[in-house]
Amino acid sequence: MPGIETVGLFSKPNAVKAAELVPELVRWLEARKLRLRLDPVTAEYAGRGPGLPPEQVAEGCDLIIVLGGDGTLLTAARAVGGRDVPVFAVNLGGLGFLTTIPADQIFTDLEAALRGELRIGRRRMLHCELERGGQTVSTYEALNDVVVNKSQIARMADLEAHVDAHYVCDFKADGLIVATPTGSTAYSLSAGGPIVFPSVGCLCLTPICPHTLTNRPVILPDTSTIRIRVRSADGETFLTVDGQTGQPLRHDDLVICRSSEHVVRLVRPPNQKFFDVLRAKLKWGER
């Protein structure tokens, strides 16, 4: 990644570690004559005015730095909006499947990044469309998952699922998750879905607490189009994208998911492998 001139920064809100790190990081970057574009949270930590709307931060950037956890990275990934910009994600606490660069290595790894020495992992995003009355009313891009789930206490969602031209079944469940390989270690994993190696070209359809216990997660080709028809009454289900944004659903709404044209380019530590992350985060092999 040589030739970096402009860097965008996203930070986790209300994070003591981020508030402590941002001023030092800003000074470090500016000492190297780099131009900075800050989101509102980072600008507040740095004492630099209101900052830019998140969707504008990545404009003209050669590198994006994310300070926080996976949630902050998901916000930044959607804001990048398919731009071909490497994302340098720093873990400031929590589980951090995606933000794998430790805070105490940030400056060492940034030096390596500026020299073009770090690896890039390409993570395919998920495109979602919401159709209502035959018209597309909303579109979304997700890095982890799209979820259709119940919004009422003690009431299951009624959902009809198709994959391409094939009818799957009618699900009575708390909901359905459509997950990318990246999202396989997020909500889908908690719902009993499989862990998928990041480079595998697939999507995972995972039911949440299905009434029929034989409804199990299904791995699908990443060329598939998944259609989920809402059979519940208006307001009884909700569409959630990456656990952060979405909207209430109506009866007969159609949620359409397919692999996106966009990828997120994650900067990876040079010697860290996927199974290293699983062992560290899931405590595999501990005695």
URNOR-V440818 format. One line per field, one symbol per residue. ss: DSSP state (A for helix, B for strand, O for the rest). psi: psi as a letter, one per 40 degrees, with the letter a starting at -180 (. if undefined). Layout:
BEGIN
ss: ???
psi: ???
END
This chain:
BEGIN
ss: OOOOOBBBBBBOOOOAAAAAAAAAAAAAAAAOOOBBBBBAAAAAAAOOOOOBOAAAAOOOOOBBBBBBOAAAAAAAAAAAOOOOOBBBBBBOOOOOOOOOBBAAAAAAAAAAAAOOOOBBBBBBBBBBBBBBOOBBBBBBBBOOBBBBBBOOOOOOBBBBBBBOOBBBBBBBBOBBBBBOOAAAAOAAAAOOOOOOOOOOOBBBBBBBOOOOOOOOOBBBBOOOBBBBBBOOOOOOBBBBBOOOBBBBBOOOOBBBBBBBBBBBBBBBOOOOOAAAAAAAAAOOOOO
psi: fiehdhhihhihifhddddddddddddddddefhiihhiddddddeffadaiideedeheieihhhhbadddddddddddfeighihhhhhfiadgddgehideedddddddddefeiihhhhhihhhihhhfeiheiiihidcihhhiieihfhiihhhhihbehhcihhhieaihhiiddedebddddeeiihhhdehgiihhhihgidheehiihhiieeihhhhhheiiheeihhhhfediaiiiiheihhhhihieiihhhhiidehiddddddddefiei.
END
